[in-house]
């Protein structure tokens, strides 16, 4: 019998974004959590898998939240531009056919953003929500 594990879409998206954004943003941090000492001087992308249901034996519905933080809240354009670029990358249908991609489909009705987030810190934050169908990992 072969077990099917939920995909680690968080890890895959972090690796995908890191590889594509490092050339333009050499100091970017892409992770599944914010560093304790983050001060806003470097672009930060935090990817969070919010889970979802299992459609069938190998297909999982995944809700993913992405927060982008960068620069001053009083000058948010660089952060907003980076967030828009990331949103475009993660909603491009070609992401489904990339080698090793667990993403089988994008639920465009479930995608939203990027939009500014109200918070007290003086760092510009933008958030986006994405919905994917993803293929599980086979464990033998």
C-alpha positions as CSV (number, residue, x, y, z in Angstrom):
1,X,0.0,0.0,0.0
2,X,1.2,3.5,-0.8
3,X,0.5,6.4,1.5
4,X,-0.2,9.9,0.2
5,X,1.0,12.8,2.3
6,X,-0.3,16.3,2.0
7,X,2.2,18.4,-0.2
8,X,4.6,20.7,1.5
9,X,3.5,23.6,-0.6
10,X,4.9,26.1,1.8
11,X,8.4,24.7,1.3
12,X,8.0,24.5,-2.5
13,X,6.7,28.1,-2.8
14,X,9.5,29.4,-0.6
15,X,12.1,27.7,-2.8
16,X,10.3,28.8,-6.0
17,X,10.2,32.5,-4.9
18,X,13.7,32.5,-3.5
19,X,15.2,31.2,-6.8
20,X,13.3,33.7,-8.9
21,X,13.6,36.8,-6.7
22,X,17.2,36.6,-5.6
23,X,18.7,37.9,-8.8
24,X,16.6,41.2,-8.5
25,X,16.6,41.3,-4.7
26,X,19.9,39.8,-3.5
27,X,19.1,40.5,0.2
28,X,15.6,39.1,0.1
29,X,14.4,36.8,2.9
30,X,11.8,34.1,1.9
31,X,10.7,31.9,4.7
32,X,7.7,30.4,6.5
33,X,8.2,32.7,9.5
34,X,9.4,36.2,10.2
35,X,12.8,36.5,11.9
36,X,12.7,37.9,15.4
37,X,15.2,40.7,14.5
38,X,13.5,41.8,11.2
39,X,13.8,45.6,10.8
40,X,12.3,46.2,7.3
41,X,15.6,47.1,5.7
42,X,15.5,44.0,3.5
43,X,12.6,42.6,1.6
44,X,10.8,39.8,3.5
45,X,8.3,37.3,2.1
46,X,6.6,35.0,4.6
47,X,4.6,32.0,3.1
48,X,2.0,30.3,5.2
49,X,0.0,27.1,4.3
50,X,-3.4,27.5,5.9
51,X,-4.4,23.9,4.9
52,X,-7.5,22.8,3.2
53,X,-9.5,19.7,2.3
54,X,-8.5,16.6,0.4
55,X,-10.4,16.4,-3.0
56,X,-9.4,12.8,-3.7
57,X,-6.7,10.3,-2.8
58,X,-3.9,12.4,-4.3
59,X,-5.3,15.9,-4.7
60,X,-5.4,18.5,-1.9
61,X,-7.0,21.9,-1.8
62,X,-4.5,24.4,-0.3
63,X,-5.1,27.9,1.0
64,X,-1.8,29.9,1.1
65,X,-1.2,33.3,2.7
66,X,1.8,35.4,1.7
67,X,2.9,38.5,3.5
68,X,5.4,40.9,2.0
69,X,7.2,43.4,4.2
70,X,9.7,45.9,3.1
71,X,10.6,49.5,3.7
72,X,8.7,52.3,5.5
73,X,5.0,52.3,5.9
74,X,5.1,56.0,4.8
75,X,6.6,54.9,1.5
76,X,5.0,51.6,0.6
77,X,5.5,51.5,-3.2
78,X,8.6,49.3,-3.2
79,X,6.7,46.8,-1.0
80,X,3.5,47.0,-3.1
81,X,5.5,46.5,-6.3
82,X,7.2,43.4,-4.9
83,X,3.9,42.0,-3.6
84,X,2.3,42.5,-7.0
85,X,5.2,40.8,-8.8
86,X,4.9,37.8,-6.4
87,X,1.1,37.6,-6.9
88,X,1.7,37.5,-10.6
89,X,4.2,34.8,-10.3
90,X,2.0,32.6,-8.1
91,X,-1.1,33.0,-10.2
92,X,0.7,32.3,-13.5
93,X,-0.8,29.1,-14.9
94,X,2.6,28.0,-16.0
95,X,3.5,27.3,-12.3
96,X,1.5,24.1,-12.7
97,X,3.8,22.7,-15.3
98,X,7.2,23.5,-13.7
99,X,9.4,20.6,-12.9
100,X,8.7,19.4,-9.4
101,X,5.7,21.7,-8.8
102,X,3.1,20.2,-6.6
103,X,0.5,22.8,-7.9
104,X,-2.0,21.1,-10.2
105,X,-4.3,24.1,-10.5
106,X,-5.1,27.6,-9.4
107,X,-8.5,28.5,-8.0
108,X,-8.7,32.1,-9.3
109,X,-11.9,32.8,-7.4
110,X,-10.0,32.1,-4.2
111,X,-7.1,34.4,-5.0
112,X,-7.1,37.9,-3.5
113,X,-4.6,40.7,-3.2
114,X,-2.1,42.1,-2.7
115,X,-3.6,44.6,-0.3
116,X,-2.1,46.7,2.5
117,X,-2.3,45.5,6.1
118,X,-2.9,47.8,9.0
119,X,-0.4,47.3,11.8
120,X,1.6,49.4,14.3
121,X,5.1,48.7,13.0
122,X,6.7,51.3,10.7
123,X,7.3,48.7,8.0
124,X,5.2,48.5,4.9
125,X,3.2,45.2,4.8
126,X,1.1,43.7,2.0
127,X,-0.8,40.5,2.1
128,X,-2.3,38.1,-0.5
129,X,-4.3,34.9,-0.3
130,X,-4.1,32.2,-2.9
131,X,-6.0,28.9,-3.5
132,X,-4.4,26.0,-5.1
133,X,-5.1,22.3,-6.0
134,X,-1.9,20.4,-5.1
135,X,-0.7,16.9,-5.6
136,X,0.3,14.9,-2.6
137,X,3.6,13.2,-2.0
138,X,3.7,9.5,-2.3
139,X,5.3,7.6,0.6
140,X,6.2,3.9,-0.1
